[in-house]
Amino acid sequence: MVGELVDKDNSKYLIKGKQSNWEVVIGLEVHAQVSSNSKLFSGSATKFGAEPNTQVSLVDSAFPGMLPVINQYCIEQAVKTGLGFNAKINSYSVFDRKNYFYADLPQGYQISQYKNPIVGEGEIILDLPSGTKKIGIERLHLEQDAGKSIHDIDPSNTFVDLNRSGIALMEIVSKPDLRSPDEVNAYIKKLRSIMRYLGTCDGNMQEGSLRADVNVSVRKEGDTTLGTRCEIKNVNSIKFMQMAIDYEAKRQVELLESGKSIDQETRLFDTKKNETRSMRSKEDAHDYRYFPDPDLLPLKLSEDFINKIKKNIPELPDEKKKRFIEKFNLTPYEATILVSDIETSKYFEEVVKDSDVKLAANWIIGELFALLNEKNLEITQSPISARNLSKLINLIKDGTISGKIAKTLFELMLDGDKDPEILVEEKGLQQKSDPKELENLIDGVIKDNPDKVAEYKSGKVKLFGFFVGQVMKVSNGTANPQLVNEILKKKL
């Protein structure tokens, strides 16, 4: 039994069972840490990597009598995110207590939102190989994070770090509109991209700023009713989300095809064994005994407050993509890649201020991305600045260097972001475009290879590439390839 694209024309991801094909239905609850300097209900710092329990106030540690005070900036960030998702901003919302008990939850409850969230329904658009697809957003609500239990310091004790306790989270709940691991990949990347453009979440999954609970169910192809779902808790990597979905969907199909039922439960994904395992039966809302937090008044937002935030919404990925296509004549594919990350789009626009657009797009998507992937770097850490890449492109465009020399130059530039114009002078890498100079080189190659000339003239035209290669070799790669081809054809 394998997960595969059974219906390739419609790009439907189906699990091929022994009895029938099964469709996978996926919904995500994404927990995005609000970009703010202090926590949701206290003034404690939120900096990542601090010493354990050094960013904890009396409110965060739930000392008796300590009252939460709402952080207005976190409210603004949530509203801004909702507007970025084209969602309804609720002028009235309520903070509730969600009651459960765990070692790293000092209060014994989490301050969250239940029936009245700050953001209602919205949508985002995914760019998929099969076209665009709208994914519905059910809601976005604010809540405080719990602390962190650490199990690997001592063999017999669990340690608790409360630095995360009280950090503001946006829980973004999708509708069950996702149908494959690839769509989940695109959805998470699009959410992350929008929030990074807005500056509301840095999306750093390694630091826990973005993680998700993944809800998976299956149903027979063509069925419209939803199956029993299982929730895979706290997955902090897109790759692991995809692997967990693939495993869980196949597990459920196997159970159903053998006549068993699916238990609604919460599961964990074991990244070492590449499998999900049961954690606990899935709680319903009544299990948490939600009730309005008596220490926090309902949140009422004025139209002026919402409109002020709306006026400051920056250009978002979809708008930027449209502008890149219209202004720079990029293909939809090129534009999608270049706007997928705000820092990449900034780098591209910096490069094309003074250089050829098409060459810039090709070099960024090709050579630069390959380099960054190889060295596991973000574009903000690029060893080559936008200014110097622009200079390199101009050297290609004006014929000073060939494409082959440009690749050599690119490698040389890595050592300290060196200026390509200076390197060309120092290394003598200017492209040779003087016809007389090239004729002399070609004459030498022809003179040294009389047997090859005879073979070429007798009909072995594929040898033309040999002659071009020899000319490039004797010129150390600096001969203008186009002129070499033209002169060689005449000479031969």
C-alpha positions as CSV (number, residue, x, y, z in Angstrom):
1,M,0.0,0.0,0.0
2,V,1.6,3.3,-1.1
3,G,0.7,7.0,-1.2
4,E,0.9,8.2,-4.7
5,L,-0.6,10.5,-7.3
6,V,-3.2,8.1,-8.6
7,D,-5.1,10.7,-10.6
8,K,-2.1,12.6,-12.1
9,D,-4.3,14.8,-14.4
10,N,-6.0,16.4,-11.4
11,S,-2.9,16.0,-9.2
12,K,-4.9,14.2,-6.5
13,Y,-2.9,12.6,-3.8
14,L,-4.6,9.3,-3.0
15,I,-3.7,6.3,-0.9
16,K,-4.0,3.2,-3.0
17,G,-5.5,0.5,-0.8
18,K,-6.3,-3.1,-1.5
19,Q,-10.0,-2.4,-1.9
20,S,-10.2,1.2,-3.1
21,N,-8.5,4.6,-3.3
22,W,-8.6,6.8,-0.3
23,E,-8.5,10.6,-0.1
24,V,-6.6,12.3,2.7
25,V,-8.2,15.2,4.5
26,I,-5.9,17.5,6.5
27,G,-6.4,20.5,8.7
28,L,-3.7,22.4,10.5
29,E,-3.6,24.3,13.8
30,V,-0.4,26.4,13.4
31,H,1.1,28.0,16.5
32,A,3.0,31.2,15.5
33,Q,4.9,33.1,18.1
34,V,4.1,36.8,17.9
35,S,7.1,39.0,17.2
36,S,7.2,41.2,20.3
37,N,9.8,42.2,22.9
38,S,7.6,41.2,25.8
39,K,5.0,38.6,26.7
40,L,1.3,38.6,26.2
41,F,0.4,39.4,29.8
42,S,3.6,40.5,31.4
43,G,6.7,42.7,30.7
44,S,9.1,39.7,30.6
45,A,11.5,39.5,27.7
46,T,11.0,37.0,24.9
47,K,14.5,36.7,23.6
48,F,15.4,33.1,22.4
49,G,18.3,31.3,23.9
50,A,18.5,33.0,27.3
51,E,19.6,31.0,30.4
52,P,16.7,28.9,31.8
53,N,14.2,30.7,34.0
54,T,15.8,34.2,33.6
55,Q,12.9,35.7,31.6
56,V,10.1,34.9,34.1
57,S,7.9,37.4,36.0
58,L,5.6,36.7,38.9
59,V,2.7,36.6,36.5
60,D,4.5,34.0,34.2
61,S,5.2,31.8,37.2
62,A,1.6,32.1,38.6
63,F,2.4,33.6,42.0
64,P,-0.9,34.1,43.9
65,G,-2.5,37.5,43.4
66,M,-0.6,38.3,40.2
67,L,-2.9,39.7,37.5
68,P,-2.4,39.6,33.8
69,V,-2.2,42.9,31.8
70,I,-2.8,42.7,28.1
71,N,0.1,43.7,25.7
72,Q,-1.5,46.0,23.2
73,Y,1.3,45.5,20.7
74,C,0.4,41.7,20.6
75,I,-3.2,42.7,19.8
76,E,-2.0,44.9,16.9
77,Q,0.2,42.1,15.6
78,A,-2.8,39.6,15.6
79,V,-5.0,42.1,13.8
80,K,-2.3,42.8,11.3
81,T,-1.9,39.0,10.6
82,G,-5.7,38.6,10.2
83,L,-5.8,41.4,7.7
84,G,-2.9,39.7,5.8
85,F,-5.1,36.6,5.6
86,N,-8.0,38.6,4.2
87,A,-9.9,37.6,7.4
88,K,-12.7,39.2,9.4
89,I,-11.4,41.1,12.4
90,N,-13.8,40.7,15.3
91,S,-14.4,43.9,17.1
92,Y,-15.4,41.9,20.2
93,S,-13.3,39.0,21.6
94,V,-12.9,37.3,24.9
95,F,-10.0,35.7,26.7
96,D,-10.9,32.3,28.3
97,R,-9.2,29.9,30.7
98,K,-8.5,26.5,29.1
99,N,-8.0,24.2,32.1
100,Y,-5.5,21.3,32.0
101,F,-2.7,20.3,34.2
102,Y,1.0,19.8,33.3
103,A,4.3,20.4,35.0
104,D,5.3,23.4,32.7
105,L,1.9,25.1,33.0
106,P,2.2,27.0,36.3
107,Q,-1.4,28.3,36.6
108,G,-3.0,24.9,35.8
109,Y,-4.8,26.7,32.9
110,Q,-3.9,28.5,29.7
111,I,-5.3,31.9,28.9
112,S,-6.6,31.4,25.3
113,Q,-9.7,32.3,23.3
114,Y,-12.6,30.0,22.5
115,K,-16.0,31.1,21.2
116,N,-15.0,34.7,20.6
117,P,-11.6,34.8,18.8
118,I,-9.9,38.0,17.7
119,V,-9.9,37.0,14.0
120,G,-12.6,35.1,12.2
121,E,-12.7,33.5,8.7
122,G,-10.2,34.3,6.0
123,E,-8.3,32.6,3.2
124,I,-4.9,32.3,1.6
125,I,-4.0,31.3,-2.0
126,L,-1.5,28.6,-2.7
127,D,0.5,28.4,-5.9
128,L,0.6,24.7,-6.9
129,P,1.9,22.9,-10.0
130,S,-1.7,22.2,-10.9
131,G,-2.7,25.9,-10.5
132,T,-3.9,28.0,-7.6
133,K,-6.0,26.8,-4.7
134,K,-7.8,28.7,-1.9
135,I,-7.3,27.3,1.7
136,G,-9.9,28.6,4.2
137,I,-8.8,30.0,7.6
138,E,-11.3,29.1,10.2
139,R,-10.0,31.5,12.9
140,L,-7.0,33.0,14.5
141,H,-6.9,33.4,18.3
142,L,-4.4,34.6,20.8
143,E,-3.1,32.5,23.6
144,Q,-0.1,32.3,26.0
145,D,2.5,29.6,25.5
146,A,3.4,27.1,28.3
147,G,6.9,26.5,29.6
148,K,9.2,23.7,28.5
149,S,9.8,20.4,30.2
150,I,13.4,19.1,29.7
151,H,13.8,15.3,30.0
152,D,17.4,14.7,28.9
153,I,19.5,16.5,31.5
154,D,19.0,14.0,34.3
155,P,18.0,10.3,34.0
156,S,15.5,10.4,36.9
157,N,14.2,14.0,36.9
158,T,12.4,16.4,34.6
159,F,13.5,20.0,34.6
160,V,11.1,22.9,33.8
161,D,12.2,26.1,32.0
162,L,9.5,28.9,32.2
163,N,11.2,31.3,29.8
164,R,8.5,30.5,27.2
165,S,5.7,30.7,29.7
166,G,3.4,33.5,28.8
167,I,4.9,34.2,25.3
168,A,2.2,35.4,22.9
169,L,1.1,32.8,20.3
170,M,-1.3,33.1,17.4
171,E,-3.1,29.8,16.8
172,I,-4.2,29.8,13.1
173,V,-6.8,27.1,12.5
174,S,-7.3,26.1,8.9
175,K,-10.4,24.5,7.4
176,P,-10.0,20.9,6.4
177,D,-9.1,22.0,2.8
178,L,-5.7,20.4,2.5
179,R,-5.4,17.2,0.5
180,S,-1.7,16.1,0.4
181,P,1.7,16.5,2.1
182,D,2.7,18.8,-0.8
183,E,-0.2,21.1,-0.2
184,V,0.7,21.3,3.5
185,N,4.3,22.2,2.5
186,A,2.9,25.0,0.3
187,Y,0.5,26.2,3.0
188,I,3.0,26.4,5.8
189,K,5.5,28.3,3.5
190,K,2.8,30.7,2.4
191,L,1.7,31.4,6.0
192,R,5.3,31.9,7.0
193,S,5.9,34.2,4.1
194,I,2.9,36.4,4.8
195,M,3.8,36.8,8.5
196,R,7.4,37.6,7.7
197,Y,6.3,40.3,5.2
198,L,4.0,41.7,7.9
199,G,6.7,41.4,10.6
200,T,4.3,39.5,13.0
201,C,6.2,36.2,13.3
202,D,9.7,35.4,12.3
203,G,8.7,31.8,11.3
204,N,11.9,30.3,12.7
205,M,10.9,26.6,13.2
206,Q,14.2,25.6,14.7
207,E,13.6,28.0,17.6
208,G,10.0,26.9,18.0
209,S,8.5,30.2,16.6
210,L,6.3,28.1,14.2
211,R,5.0,24.7,14.9
212,A,1.7,22.9,14.1
213,D,-0.8,20.3,15.3
214,V,-1.7,18.3,12.2
215,N,-5.3,16.8,11.9
216,V,-5.5,13.8,9.5
217,S,-8.5,11.7,8.4
218,V,-9.2,9.6,5.4
219,R,-12.2,8.8,3.3
220,K,-13.0,6.8,0.2
221,E,-12.4,8.6,-3.1
222,G,-15.6,10.4,-4.0
223,D,-17.0,10.4,-0.5
224,T,-18.0,13.9,0.9
225,T,-18.3,13.1,4.6
226,L,-15.4,13.6,6.9
227,G,-13.8,10.6,8.6
228,T,-12.6,10.4,12.2
229,R,-9.6,12.5,12.6
230,C,-6.4,12.0,14.6
231,E,-4.3,15.0,15.8
232,I,-0.5,14.8,15.5
233,K,0.8,17.2,18.2
234,N,3.5,19.8,18.0
235,V,5.3,19.0,14.8
236,N,8.1,21.6,14.2
237,S,9.3,20.9,10.7
238,I,7.6,20.8,7.3
239,K,9.5,17.7,6.4
240,F,8.2,15.9,9.6
241,M,4.7,17.2,8.9
242,Q,4.8,15.6,5.5
243,M,6.2,12.3,6.8
244,A,3.7,12.2,9.7
245,I,0.8,12.7,7.3
246,D,2.0,10.0,4.9
247,Y,2.4,7.5,7.8
248,E,-0.8,8.4,9.6
249,A,-3.0,8.3,6.4
250,K,-1.7,4.8,5.5
251,R,-2.2,3.6,9.1
252,Q,-5.8,4.7,9.1
253,V,-6.5,3.2,5.6
254,E,-5.0,-0.1,6.9
255,L,-7.3,-0.1,9.9
256,L,-10.4,0.7,7.9
257,E,-9.7,-1.8,5.2
258,S,-9.3,-4.5,7.9
259,G,-12.7,-3.7,9.3
260,K,-11.5,-1.7,12.3
261,S,-12.5,1.8,13.3
262,I,-10.4,5.0,13.9
263,D,-10.2,6.2,17.5
264,Q,-10.2,10.0,17.8
265,E,-7.0,10.7,19.6
266,T,-3.9,12.8,20.0
267,R,-0.7,11.2,18.6
268,L,3.0,12.1,18.6
269,F,5.3,11.7,15.6
270,D,8.5,9.7,16.4
271,T,11.1,11.2,14.0
272,K,13.5,8.4,14.6
273,K,11.1,5.6,13.8
274,N,9.2,7.7,11.3
275,E,5.8,6.7,12.8
276,T,3.0,8.2,14.9
277,R,2.1,6.7,18.2
278,S,-0.8,7.3,20.6
279,M,-0.4,10.0,23.2
280,R,-3.9,10.3,24.7
281,S,-7.6,10.2,23.7
282,K,-8.5,13.4,21.9
283,E,-10.1,15.9,24.2
284,D,-13.3,17.8,23.3
285,A,-13.9,21.4,24.3
286,H,-15.9,20.5,27.4
287,D,-12.9,18.5,28.7
288,Y,-11.0,21.8,29.1
289,R,-13.9,23.5,31.0
290,Y,-13.5,26.8,29.2
291,F,-14.8,29.9,30.9
292,P,-14.1,33.7,30.5
293,D,-11.0,34.7,32.4
294,P,-12.3,36.8,35.3
295,D,-9.1,38.9,35.4
296,L,-9.4,40.1,31.8
297,L,-12.2,42.3,30.4
298,P,-13.6,41.5,26.9
299,L,-11.5,43.0,24.2
300,K,-13.3,45.7,22.1
301,L,-11.6,47.1,19.0
302,S,-12.8,50.3,17.4
303,E,-13.0,50.7,13.6
304,D,-10.4,53.5,13.9
305,F,-8.0,51.1,15.6
306,I,-8.5,48.4,12.9
307,N,-8.3,50.9,10.0
308,K,-5.1,52.5,11.3
309,I,-3.4,49.0,11.2
310,K,-4.9,48.3,7.8
311,K,-3.4,51.5,6.4
312,N,0.1,50.3,7.4
313,I,-0.2,46.8,5.8
314,P,2.8,46.4,3.5
315,E,2.9,44.9,0.0
316,L,2.2,41.2,0.5
317,P,3.6,38.2,-1.5
318,D,0.6,37.9,-3.9
319,E,0.7,41.7,-4.7
320,K,4.4,41.7,-5.1
321,K,4.2,38.7,-7.4
322,K,1.8,40.5,-9.6
323,R,4.0,43.6,-9.7
324,F,7.1,41.6,-10.5
325,I,5.4,39.9,-13.5
326,E,4.0,43.2,-14.8
327,K,7.0,45.4,-14.1
328,F,9.9,43.1,-14.7
329,N,8.3,40.7,-17.2
330,L,9.1,37.7,-15.1
331,T,7.4,34.3,-15.6
332,P,4.9,33.3,-12.8
333,Y,7.4,30.6,-11.8
334,E,10.3,33.1,-11.4
335,A,8.1,35.7,-9.6
336,T,6.7,33.0,-7.2
337,I,10.2,32.0,-6.1
338,L,11.5,35.5,-5.8
339,V,8.6,36.8,-3.6
340,S,8.3,33.6,-1.5
341,D,10.6,35.2,1.1
342,I,10.7,38.9,1.9
343,E,14.5,39.0,2.2
344,T,14.9,37.3,-1.2
345,S,12.5,39.9,-2.8
346,K,14.5,42.7,-1.2
347,Y,17.8,41.2,-2.5
348,F,16.4,40.8,-6.0
349,E,15.1,44.4,-6.2
350,E,18.5,45.7,-5.0
351,V,20.3,43.7,-7.7
352,V,18.0,44.9,-10.6
353,K,18.3,48.6,-9.7
354,D,21.3,48.7,-11.9
355,S,21.4,45.5,-13.9
356,D,19.5,43.2,-16.3
357,V,16.4,41.7,-14.8
358,K,16.4,38.3,-16.6
359,L,20.1,37.7,-15.8
360,A,19.5,38.7,-12.2
361,A,16.6,36.3,-11.8
362,N,18.6,33.5,-13.4
363,W,21.6,34.0,-11.3
364,I,19.7,34.4,-8.0
365,I,17.4,31.4,-8.6
366,G,20.3,29.3,-10.1
367,E,23.8,30.0,-8.8
368,L,23.1,31.9,-5.7
369,F,20.3,29.6,-4.3
370,A,22.5,26.6,-5.0
371,L,25.3,28.2,-3.0
372,L,23.0,29.1,-0.1
373,N,21.5,25.6,0.0
374,E,25.0,24.0,-0.1
375,K,26.2,26.1,2.8
376,N,22.8,26.1,4.6
377,L,22.6,29.9,4.7
378,E,19.7,32.4,4.6
379,I,19.9,35.1,1.8
380,T,20.6,37.7,4.5
381,Q,23.9,35.7,5.1
382,S,24.8,35.6,1.5
383,P,28.6,35.7,0.9
384,I,27.9,37.9,-2.1
385,S,26.2,41.2,-1.7
386,A,23.4,42.4,-4.0
387,R,25.7,45.2,-5.1
388,N,28.5,42.9,-6.3
389,L,26.1,40.4,-7.9
390,S,24.7,43.4,-9.9
391,K,28.2,44.3,-11.0
392,L,28.9,40.7,-12.1
393,I,25.7,40.7,-14.2
394,N,26.7,43.9,-15.8
395,L,30.1,42.5,-16.8
396,I,28.3,39.6,-18.5
397,K,25.8,41.9,-20.2
398,D,28.3,44.3,-21.7
399,G,30.5,41.4,-22.9
400,T,33.5,42.1,-20.6
401,I,33.3,38.4,-19.5
402,S,31.6,35.3,-20.8
403,G,29.1,33.1,-18.9
404,K,31.8,30.6,-18.2
405,I,34.2,33.2,-16.8
406,A,31.3,34.6,-14.8
407,K,31.0,31.2,-12.9
408,T,34.8,31.3,-12.2
409,L,34.5,34.9,-11.0
410,F,31.5,33.9,-8.8
411,E,33.6,31.4,-7.0
412,L,36.4,34.0,-6.5
413,M,33.9,36.5,-5.1
414,L,33.0,34.2,-2.3
415,D,36.2,35.0,-0.4
416,G,35.1,38.2,1.3
417,D,32.5,39.5,-1.1
418,K,35.1,40.7,-3.5
419,D,34.3,43.3,-6.2
420,P,34.1,41.5,-9.5
421,E,35.3,44.5,-11.5
422,I,38.5,44.5,-9.5
423,L,38.9,40.7,-9.8
424,V,38.6,40.9,-13.6
425,E,41.4,43.4,-13.8
426,E,43.6,41.6,-11.3
427,K,43.2,38.1,-12.9
428,G,43.1,39.3,-16.5
429,L,39.7,37.7,-17.1
430,Q,38.4,40.1,-19.7
431,Q,36.7,38.3,-22.6
432,K,38.8,38.4,-25.8
433,S,36.5,39.9,-28.5
434,D,39.1,41.3,-30.9
435,P,38.6,39.3,-34.2
436,K,42.3,39.5,-35.2
437,E,43.4,38.2,-31.8
438,L,40.9,35.4,-32.1
439,E,41.9,34.6,-35.7
440,N,45.5,34.1,-34.5
441,L,44.4,31.7,-31.8
442,I,42.1,29.7,-34.2
443,D,44.9,29.6,-36.8
444,G,47.2,28.1,-34.2
445,V,44.6,25.4,-33.2
446,I,44.0,24.5,-36.9
447,K,47.7,24.3,-37.6
448,D,48.3,22.0,-34.6
449,N,45.4,19.6,-35.6
450,P,45.7,18.9,-39.3
451,D,44.3,15.3,-38.9
452,K,41.2,16.7,-37.2
453,V,40.7,19.3,-39.9
454,A,40.8,16.6,-42.5
455,E,38.3,14.5,-40.7
456,Y,36.0,17.5,-40.2
457,K,36.2,18.3,-43.9
458,S,35.4,14.7,-44.8
459,G,32.1,15.0,-43.0
460,K,32.7,14.5,-39.3
461,V,31.0,17.8,-38.4
462,K,30.7,16.9,-34.7
463,L,34.4,17.7,-34.5
464,F,33.4,21.4,-34.6
465,G,33.0,21.3,-30.8
466,F,36.5,19.9,-30.4
467,F,37.9,23.0,-32.2
468,V,35.8,25.4,-30.1
469,G,37.1,23.6,-26.9
470,Q,40.7,23.9,-28.0
471,V,40.4,27.6,-28.7
472,M,38.7,28.1,-25.3
473,K,41.5,26.1,-23.7
474,V,44.4,28.1,-25.2
475,S,42.6,31.4,-24.3
476,N,42.1,30.2,-20.7
477,G,38.3,30.5,-21.2
478,T,38.5,34.2,-22.1
479,A,37.7,33.9,-25.8
480,N,34.2,35.2,-26.9
481,P,32.4,32.0,-27.7
482,Q,30.0,33.6,-30.2
483,L,32.9,35.1,-32.2
484,V,34.9,31.9,-32.0
485,N,32.0,30.0,-33.5
486,E,31.6,32.5,-36.3
487,I,35.3,32.7,-37.2
488,L,35.8,28.9,-37.0
489,K,33.0,28.2,-39.4
490,K,34.7,30.5,-42.0
491,K,38.1,29.1,-41.4
492,L,37.0,25.4,-41.6
